[in-house]
Amino acid sequence: MPRPAKGQVIEPKDGRAWAIRFRAGGRRRYVTLGTSEEGWSRQKAEAELRHVLADVERGVWQPYEPPPAEVPAEVPTFHRFSTDWLRAREGELRPRTVHDYEWCLSNHLLPYFRLHRLDEIDVAAVDAYKASKVKEGRIAGAQINKTLKALAMILDAAIEYGVIDKANPARGRRRRVKADPPARTWVEPEQLIALLEAAPKGHRIIVATLAGAGLRVGEACALRWRDLDLSTSTLTVRASKTNTGRREVDLPRALVDELWTLAASSPLTEPDDPVFIGTHRTPQTPANVSRRLKTAIKRANPKLEGLGIAPISERVTPHSLRRTYASLRYACGDDVVYVAEQGGWSDPSFPIRVYARSVRRRQKLSGDHLEAFDSAIHWAALGSEVASRSQESPEGVAERAQEPAA
């Protein structure tokens, strides 16, 4: 039969605490109770010893273990958080948007903020980054602001997740660089026909669609045959980056004829097949269209220079042809609101600026310039206009275009 548990009270000396000593689990135990100032006395210590010894005999006594100290959660580095943030969002973003964020992070934000903890990024750090980019001089103010916008979005997410608990230091106009308005490029109407004629074989049609229907290059590459109704000369844009961008577009008769020709020769014409394909029967990509457009510009410029017409800027991109589209439609006499809806512009200020410029342009031209301009207007005339004026000369279409829109 085991011996009963025994122990003793240890009286404090020199201001120390009361304690008890006993055996438990085959070992001698020493437990500190507290000082006299904290209310401990021999009587209270003896009572505590009796309770402890009773627990030892029942086999339920456990040595006291203080709770672990709270370790504050580690604030992640900008590198780790921004990488996780982009990876989590990739599925809901357009490929071009993902590419833009990767550009901002890989080339600019990560080299500067990579080792910063998120709570170390304050207004001073953001301003220091901005100043370093300005001094570096590698990218323009608008591009610096683009990286700052990405930084602000990442820090917004950190605040929402409770990782940091302060106002977003990358928000506010003072955090931005004063940027000049971007220099817009486009193809003038008198340059268009030469550009179409110079486009590489198989790519004229997509260049024509960008200029004649005002599509963004991503919208054009996403077109499927079910989106075209050539019998009514219309095209439906379903894949667009904005709600305004999803729209039905009226097509010029000349463009409809070219699309009929493409439909007759294309190896893929099922409803879900892409309209514009490459040599391997895969959908065209924005990057490839951009390269082919550059080739067309290089081929067209010698002809334009021979006619005394200004060459097309090498900075022209597929997106530049949206401005060309607006110029053509206004030159054809279309209403401002109609053109804005057809082009999917949510901001009406852009088409209004183009309208004010395009309605005056023809009056300044003469000779080969005027002839080329009128040819582009005739090419851009909508199907109903061509059907009712099939014998009308380019001059007649151009003159009618100068009449006030209804």
C-alpha positions in Angstrom: 0.0 0.0 0.0 1.5 3.4 -1.1 2.5 5.7 1.7 0.2 8.8 2.1 1.4 11.9 0.4 3.3 14.2 2.7 4.6 17.8 2.4 5.5 20.9 4.3 4.9 24.6 4.3 8.0 26.7 3.7 7.9 30.0 5.6 9.3 32.9 3.7 12.6 34.6 4.7 13.9 38.0 3.8 10.6 39.0 2.1 10.3 36.0 -0.1 7.1 34.2 -0.9 5.3 31.4 1.0 5.8 28.0 -0.7 5.0 24.3 -0.2 7.2 21.2 -0.8 5.9 17.7 -1.5 6.4 14.6 -3.6 4.4 13.8 -6.7 5.1 11.6 -9.7 8.3 10.2 -8.0 9.8 13.7 -7.8 10.2 16.3 -5.2 8.1 19.4 -6.0 8.4 23.0 -4.9 5.5 25.4 -5.6 5.7 29.1 -4.8 2.4 30.5 -3.5 2.8 34.2 -2.8 4.0 36.9 -0.4 2.4 38.0 2.8 1.6 41.3 1.1 -0.5 39.3 -1.4 -2.5 37.9 1.5 -0.7 34.6 2.1 -0.2 33.3 5.6 0.7 30.0 7.3 -2.9 29.0 7.7 -3.7 29.7 4.0 -0.5 27.9 2.9 -1.3 24.8 5.0 -4.9 24.7 3.5 -3.4 24.9 0.0 -0.9 22.1 0.9 -3.9 19.9 2.0 -5.7 20.5 -1.3 -2.6 19.7 -3.3 -1.8 16.5 -1.4 -5.4 15.4 -1.9 -5.0 15.9 -5.6 -1.7 14.0 -5.6 -3.4 11.0 -3.8 -6.2 11.0 -6.4 -3.7 11.1 -9.2 -5.1 14.3 -10.7 -2.5 16.8 -9.7 -0.6 18.4 -12.6 2.3 20.9 -12.3 1.4 24.4 -13.1 2.5 25.6 -16.5 2.1 29.3 -17.3 0.2 30.0 -20.6 2.5 30.7 -23.5 3.2 34.4 -24.1 1.3 35.8 -27.0 3.5 36.1 -30.0 2.4 38.9 -32.3 1.6 37.8 -35.8 4.4 38.4 -38.2 3.7 41.2 -40.7 4.5 39.8 -44.1 6.9 41.4 -46.5 5.6 43.3 -49.5 7.2 40.6 -51.7 5.3 37.8 -50.1 1.9 39.6 -49.7 1.9 41.1 -53.2 2.8 37.8 -54.8 0.0 36.0 -53.0 -2.4 38.9 -53.8 -1.8 38.6 -57.5 -1.9 34.8 -57.6 -5.3 34.9 -55.8 -6.8 37.3 -58.3 -5.4 35.9 -61.6 -8.6 33.9 -62.3 -10.8 36.9 -62.2 -8.6 39.3 -64.2 -8.1 39.6 -68.0 -4.7 38.4 -69.2 -3.7 41.9 -70.2 -4.5 43.2 -66.7 -2.4 40.4 -65.2 0.4 41.3 -67.5 0.2 45.0 -66.4 0.3 44.1 -62.7 3.3 41.7 -63.3 5.1 44.6 -65.1 4.4 47.0 -62.2 5.6 44.5 -59.6 8.6 42.8 -61.4 10.1 45.9 -62.9 9.4 48.6 -60.4 7.6 47.9 -57.1 9.4 44.7 -56.0 12.9 45.9 -56.7 12.2 48.8 -54.3 9.8 47.4 -51.7 10.7 43.7 -51.8 12.1 43.5 -48.3 9.8 46.1 -46.7 7.3 44.7 -44.2 3.9 46.1 -45.1 3.7 48.1 -41.9 7.0 49.8 -42.8 5.5 51.3 -46.0 4.4 54.8 -45.0 3.9 58.1 -46.8 7.6 58.8 -46.6 8.5 55.5 -48.2 6.0 56.0 -51.0 7.2 59.5 -51.7 10.8 58.2 -51.7 9.9 55.5 -54.2 8.2 58.1 -56.4 11.2 60.4 -56.2 13.5 57.5 -57.1 11.5 56.7 -60.2 11.4 60.4 -61.4 15.2 60.6 -60.9 15.8 57.3 -62.7 14.0 58.7 -65.8 13.3 55.3 -67.3 9.5 55.6 -67.4 7.1 58.5 -67.9 5.0 60.1 -65.2 1.8 58.3 -66.3 3.7 54.9 -66.0 5.0 55.9 -62.5 1.4 56.7 -61.5 0.4 53.3 -62.9 2.8 51.5 -60.5 1.6 53.7 -57.6 -2.0 52.7 -58.4 -1.0 49.1 -58.2 0.7 49.7 -54.9 -2.4 51.4 -53.5 -4.6 48.4 -54.5 -2.2 45.9 -52.8 -2.2 48.0 -49.6 -6.0 48.3 -49.8 -6.1 44.5 -49.6 -3.7 44.4 -46.7 -5.9 46.8 -44.8 -9.1 44.8 -45.6 -7.4 41.6 -44.4 -6.3 43.3 -41.1 -2.6 42.8 -41.9 -2.1 46.6 -41.3 -4.3 49.0 -39.5 -3.5 52.4 -40.9 -4.7 54.7 -43.7 -3.4 53.7 -47.2 -0.1 55.6 -47.7 -0.3 55.3 -51.5 -3.7 56.9 -51.9 -4.2 60.6 -52.7 -3.3 63.0 -55.4 -0.2 64.1 -53.5 1.3 60.7 -54.0 1.1 61.0 -57.8 3.5 62.4 -60.3 2.3 65.3 -62.4 2.0 63.7 -65.8 1.5 65.2 -69.2 -1.5 64.0 -71.2 -0.4 61.0 -73.3 0.5 61.8 -77.0 -2.3 60.0 -78.9 -1.5 58.4 -82.3 -3.9 57.3 -85.0 -4.2 56.8 -88.7 -5.8 59.7 -90.6 -8.5 58.9 -93.1 -6.3 59.8 -96.1 -3.7 57.3 -94.8 -6.1 54.4 -94.3 -6.5 52.9 -97.8 -2.8 52.7 -98.2 -2.5 51.0 -94.9 -5.1 48.4 -95.8 -3.5 47.7 -99.1 -0.1 47.2 -97.5 -1.3 44.8 -94.7 0.3 41.3 -94.9 -1.8 38.7 -96.6 -4.4 37.3 -94.2 -4.1 40.3 -91.9 -5.8 43.0 -94.0 -9.2 41.9 -92.7 -8.4 42.3 -89.0 -6.8 45.7 -89.6 -9.9 46.6 -91.6 -12.2 45.4 -88.8 -10.3 47.5 -86.2 -10.7 50.6 -88.3 -14.1 49.9 -89.7 -15.9 48.7 -86.6 -13.9 50.5 -83.9 -13.1 47.3 -81.9 -10.4 47.0 -79.3 -7.8 44.5 -80.4 -8.9 42.1 -77.6 -12.5 42.3 -78.8 -11.5 41.5 -82.3 -9.3 38.5 -81.3 -12.3 37.2 -79.3 -14.8 37.4 -82.1 -16.6 34.2 -83.0 -18.6 33.6 -86.2 -21.8 33.5 -84.1 -21.0 37.2 -83.3 -21.4 38.2 -87.0 -24.7 38.7 -88.8 -23.4 39.7 -92.3 -27.0 39.6 -93.7 -27.8 42.6 -91.5 -24.3 44.1 -91.6 -23.9 43.9 -87.8 -21.4 42.6 -85.3 -22.0 41.8 -81.6 -19.2 42.4 -79.2 -19.7 40.0 -76.2 -16.1 39.9 -74.8 -15.3 43.5 -73.6 -13.6 44.9 -70.6 -16.5 47.2 -69.8 -20.3 47.0 -69.7 -20.5 49.8 -72.2 -18.2 47.8 -74.5 -20.7 45.0 -74.9 -22.6 46.3 -77.9 -23.9 45.8 -81.5 -21.9 47.5 -84.2 -23.1 48.5 -87.6 -20.6 47.5 -90.3 -19.5 49.4 -93.4 -20.6 47.7 -96.6 -17.0 47.4 -97.8 -16.0 45.6 -94.6 -19.0 43.3 -94.9 -17.9 42.3 -98.4 -14.4 41.5 -97.0 -15.9 39.4 -94.2 -18.1 37.5 -96.7 -14.9 36.7 -98.6 -13.2 35.6 -95.4 -16.2 33.3 -94.5 -16.0 31.6 -97.9 -12.3 30.9 -97.6 -11.8 30.2 -93.9 -11.3 26.5 -92.8 -13.1 27.3 -89.5 -16.6 28.7 -89.8 -18.6 26.9 -87.1 -20.5 29.3 -84.7 -17.9 29.0 -81.9 -14.9 29.1 -84.2 -12.7 32.3 -84.1 -13.2 34.7 -87.0 -9.5 35.7 -87.1 -7.0 32.8 -87.0 -3.3 32.3 -87.5 -1.4 29.8 -89.7 -2.0 27.1 -87.1 -5.7 27.7 -87.0 -5.5 29.2 -83.5 -7.1 32.6 -82.6 -5.1 35.7 -83.4 -3.4 37.3 -80.4 -3.1 41.0 -79.7 0.7 40.8 -79.8 0.6 39.2 -83.3 -1.9 41.7 -84.6 0.3 44.5 -83.3 3.4 43.1 -85.1 1.5 42.7 -88.4 0.2 46.3 -88.1 3.8 47.5 -87.7 4.7 45.6 -90.9 1.8 47.2 -92.8 2.8 50.7 -91.6 6.4 50.2 -92.9 5.0 49.0 -96.3 2.5 51.9 -96.6 4.7 54.8 -95.7 6.8 54.8 -98.9 3.6 55.0 -101.0 2.2 57.8 -98.8 5.4 59.8 -99.0 5.3 59.4 -102.8 1.9 61.0 -102.8 3.1 63.8 -100.5 0.9 62.5 -97.7 2.5 62.4 -94.2 3.7 58.9 -93.2 1.9 57.0 -90.5 3.6 57.2 -87.1 5.5 54.0 -86.1 3.9 54.6 -82.6 0.5 53.6 -84.0 -1.0 50.6 -82.3 -4.1 48.5 -82.9 -5.9 50.7 -80.3 -5.0 53.8 -82.3 -7.4 52.6 -85.0 -10.4 53.3 -82.6 -9.7 57.0 -83.1 -9.5 56.4 -86.8 -12.9 54.7 -86.6 -14.4 57.7 -84.8 -12.9 60.1 -87.4 -14.4 58.1 -90.3 -17.8 57.9 -88.7 -17.9 61.7 -88.1 -16.6 62.3 -91.6 -19.5 60.2 -92.8 -21.9 62.5 -91.0 -22.9 60.2 -88.1 -24.3 61.6 -84.9 -21.9 62.1 -81.9 -24.0 60.0 -79.5 -24.4 57.2 -82.0 -20.7 57.0 -82.6 -20.0 56.9 -78.9 -22.4 54.0 -78.4 -21.1 52.2 -81.5 -17.5 52.5 -80.2 -18.4 51.5 -76.6 -17.0 54.7 -75.1 -18.3 55.4 -71.6 -16.6 58.8 -71.6 -18.3 61.0 -74.1 -15.6 63.6 -74.0 -13.3 61.6 -76.3 -15.6 61.2 -79.3 -16.7 64.9 -78.9 -13.0 66.0 -79.2 -12.6 63.8 -82.3 -15.8 65.1 -83.7 -14.7 68.7 -83.4 -11.5 67.9 -85.2 -12.7 65.6 -87.9 -15.6 67.8 -89.2 -13.1 70.5 -90.2 -10.4 68.3 -91.6 -11.6 67.7 -95.2 -11.9 71.5 -95.8 -8.1 71.8 -95.4 -7.2 69.1 -97.9 -6.7 69.1 -101.7 -5.2 67.0 -104.5 -4.0 63.5 -103.6 -4.8 64.2 -99.9 -8.4 65.0 -100.7 -8.8 62.0 -103.1 -7.4 59.6 -100.5 -9.6 61.1 -97.8 -12.7 60.7 -99.9 -11.8 57.1 -100.8 -11.7 56.3 -97.1 -15.1 57.9 -96.5 -16.5 55.8 -99.3 -15.0 52.7 -97.9 -16.4 53.5 -94.4 -20.0 54.2 -95.6 -22.5 52.0 -93.9 -24.4 49.3 -95.8 -27.7 51.2 -96.0 -25.9 54.3 -97.3 -24.1 52.3 -100.0 -27.3 50.4 -101.0 -29.2 53.6 -101.6 -26.3 55.4 -103.3 -24.5 52.7 -105.1 -23.7 55.0 -108.0 -22.6 57.9 -105.8 -19.1 59.1 -106.3 -16.6 59.5 -103.4 -17.0 63.3 -103.7 -20.7 63.0 -103.2 -20.3 60.9 -100.1 -17.8 63.4 -98.8 -20.0 66.4 -99.5 -23.0 64.8 -97.9 -20.8 64.1 -94.8 -20.4 67.8 -94.3 -24.2 68.3 -93.9 -25.3 68.7 -90.2 -26.2 65.4 -88.6 -29.9 64.9 -87.9 
